[in-house]
Amino acid sequence: MGTKLKVAIEVGRHDSVGIDLVAMCVNDLVVQGAEPLFFLDYYATGRLEVAAGEAIVAGIAEGCRQAGCALIGGETAEMPGLYAGADYDLAGFAVGAVERDAVVTGADVVPGDLLLGIASSGLHSNGYSLVRKVVDTLGLDYDAPAPFDPERTLGAALLEPTRIYVRPCLQALATGGVKALAHITGGGFPENLPRVLPDGLAAHLPGIDWPVPAVFRWLSAAGGIPAAEMLRTFNCGIGMVLVVSPDSLEQITGILEQAGEQAFAIGRIEDREAGGPAVRIENLERSWPS
């Protein structure tokens, strides 16, 4: 699950990391056009704390409910020689199904197709080693109000769970206008978008043309993190990108918004210049919000 768990352990809040665990699996399934069927988890700890364990499993069950899949089992292990005290780690996997001729490969993506980004709920589950470094360097308290969201504690704001995109993406896929999907996790746009593009094509973004959530703006300013590094480490407000045909943009945007998602046209597909990057973002520093 990564070092987001260190924040959960320090704060003593364990009810949302189970959602993160499910989200990271099922969001990776739906980009292939697959509908998640079931999920299994693995919970390892130095000392089993019943209340924490109940909260974790409740979060996993909630994540499965959001994804429309079944939690059919799991494994719990106490390993005091490996984990200190009540420290724990989580792992899991999901199995999904898709008809062979409906697998989304991105093979039919062509220049002129559009990039449609779906808003994230925040940091999701990546970059927490850097986040914790910024918090430690500034000497902040997880129980104090968040500098970017005074209505919540810093710990609660940083533990906002990963958004699960399964249902709206499956609805969008049913239109036939979605050619590829990229789950924006660690590595951001530069590493995740190229995975779904055919050779010789590139994603062109004219700039940061979507609302960047306050947590990312704060991290960049407080941690002195350049925009390029932010885009390589975090989702920066876009948790899923759909590559769609131009004549399907309006319909798919409407489907996503009706499902409660915020969708933004963020760029287009173009021919890749010889030796050029697979993701080209113009005016990055100038368009990054201050």
Salt bridges, closest charged atoms under 4 A:
ASP15 OD1 - ARG13 NE 2.96
ASP20 OD1 - LYS4 NZ 3.02
ASP28 OD1 - HIS183 ND1 2.85
GLU49 OE2 - ARG47 NH2 2.68
GLU62 OE2 - ARG65 NH2 2.70
ASP113 OD2 - LYS179 NZ 3.07
ASP149 OD2 - ARG152 NE 2.84
GLU160 OE1 - ARG152 NH1 2.73
GLU229 OE1 - ARG232 NH2 2.88
GLU261 OE1 - ARG163 NE 2.70
GLU270 OE1 - HIS204 ND1 3.50
GLU270 OE2 - ARG280 NH2 2.90
GLU282 OE2 - HIS204 NE2 2.99
GLU282 OE2 - ARG280 NH1 2.85
